[in-house]
Amino acid sequence: MSIYTLDSNIISYMLKNDAVVVSRYRQESDRGNSFVILPIVYYEIQRWLLSQRLNKKMALFDDLCHEIEQVEFNKVVWQKAAQICAGLYQCGTPIDDADIFIAAFCLVNGYTLVTNNTRHFERIDGLQYVNWKT
């Protein structure tokens, strides 16, 4: 059994009823795999829905949040995020803090990230990720 961390772009596709992403989510769920939503992803989705006044999608997101475990960051995740950030800056390849937090959580917990933003995440050593859009 795998545990997947859903990136905000994947949740956005789900809320837009993207057939490929929704089908893959159902397949993985039927296989007994689990999913989590991180605080930063929750914030990104809420920010988008509220700013665009997408009330119907907000209701769908609320339903999804009842299905999927919402988790919190701990000190170990924050420390890993700082290490990732420092390493990327030293290599001259920084990425957004939100992506660093997501990657750190996945690395610390051994979860697989589901994202369509592989260009950023491929810079992080050891991170397991999949793209349901390809």
ABEGO torsion letter per residue (X at the ends): XBBBBBBAAAAAAAAAGBAAAAAAAAAAAAAGBBBBBBAAAAAAAAAAAAAAGBAAAAAAAAAAAAABBBBBBBAAAAAAAAAAAAAAAAAGBBBBAAAAAAAAAAAAAGBBBBBABAAAAAABBGBBBBBAAX
